[in-house]
Amino acid sequence: MISGILDIYLKAIQDVESDELENMLLQGTMIALWYDWQMALQHLESRQATAHILSKTLEYVPKLTNDFEVKKFMLGLTALLVPPNQAQLPQVIQQNIAAIM
């Protein structure tokens, strides 16, 4: 289920023409990470999209103005920081822990 939703988001984010839509797609991705970080990360990794999504996410964080946006981004990013074993995280996430914080 999450993989199907993430595929829709990833396809849409490739052709996105507005910042608002891209923001919403990233919010959806953050919620997927919060719901099941391991499955979501595995899927992003299988699509070689983790680095792109993380880069876009970190780019958007300073631009967030609405509480609901901030909450969704915080939930997703926080999910990346609490796995039982940091070694389970993709290298791009491990290298960006400070930026995520």
C-alpha atoms as one frame of an Amber mdcrd trajectory, in Angstrom:
protein
   0.000   0.000   0.000   2.689   2.507   0.998   4.778   1.503  -1.990   1.898
   2.220  -4.374   1.274   5.616  -2.834   4.972   6.477  -2.897   5.140   5.479
  -6.565   2.349   7.947  -7.312   4.162  10.685  -5.377   7.512   9.945  -7.024
   6.009   9.990 -10.505   4.151  13.226  -9.810   7.162  14.945  -8.255   9.182
  14.391 -11.438   6.766  16.506 -13.474   5.612  18.949 -10.809   5.166  22.507
 -12.012   4.219  24.309  -8.824   5.896  24.672  -5.455   2.571  24.111  -3.686
   2.052  20.708  -5.309   5.643  19.684  -4.675   5.199  20.685  -1.026   2.060
  18.540  -0.755   3.788  15.551  -2.362   6.673  15.876   0.076   4.210  16.083
   2.973   2.681  12.821   1.797   6.111  11.235   1.640   6.851  12.432   5.174
   3.628  10.851   6.425   4.598   7.569   4.743   7.933   7.701   6.597   6.155
   8.380   9.867   3.682   5.532   9.287   6.322   2.926   8.436   9.816   4.364
   8.067  11.432   1.045   7.218   9.056   0.134   4.391   9.005   3.690   3.032
  12.809   3.962   3.047  13.195   0.561   1.439  10.846   1.637  -1.322  12.552
   4.994  -1.832  15.902   3.222  -1.969  14.610   0.687  -4.505  13.548   3.606
  -6.711  16.868   5.426  -6.076  14.840   8.392  -4.823  15.988   8.766  -1.204
  18.657  11.380  -1.898  16.337  13.447  -4.093  13.458  13.346  -1.597  15.755
  14.191   1.323  17.325  17.058  -0.597  13.937  18.499  -1.564  12.635  18.032
   1.976  15.554  19.871   3.549  15.140  22.597   0.931  11.482  23.077   1.890
  11.830  23.047   5.686  12.911  26.707   6.012  10.035  27.770   3.728   7.259
  26.140   5.758   4.737  28.595   7.148   1.705  26.540   8.148   1.572  24.471
  11.332   0.138  21.436   9.528   3.083  21.461   7.085   5.633  21.756   9.875
   4.020  18.871  11.767   4.075  16.541   8.759   7.683  17.331   7.934   8.675
  16.903  11.604   6.922  13.540  11.855   8.672  12.196   8.774  12.106  13.538
   9.606  11.851  12.445  13.233  10.995   8.914  12.104  14.393   8.817  10.406
  16.163   9.601  13.663  14.730   6.880  15.877  15.426   3.505  14.248  16.759
   0.888  16.658  19.965   0.628  14.642  21.351   3.609  12.703  23.170   1.145
  10.433  19.772   0.257   8.947  19.516   3.725   7.441  20.638   4.407   3.878
  24.012   6.134   3.593  22.447   9.399   2.378  20.373   9.583   5.567  23.360
   8.757   7.796  25.371  11.521   6.118  22.598  14.078   6.680  21.668  13.399
  10.313  22.916  16.855  11.369  20.877  18.572   8.644  17.791  16.583   9.629
  18.246  17.637  13.250
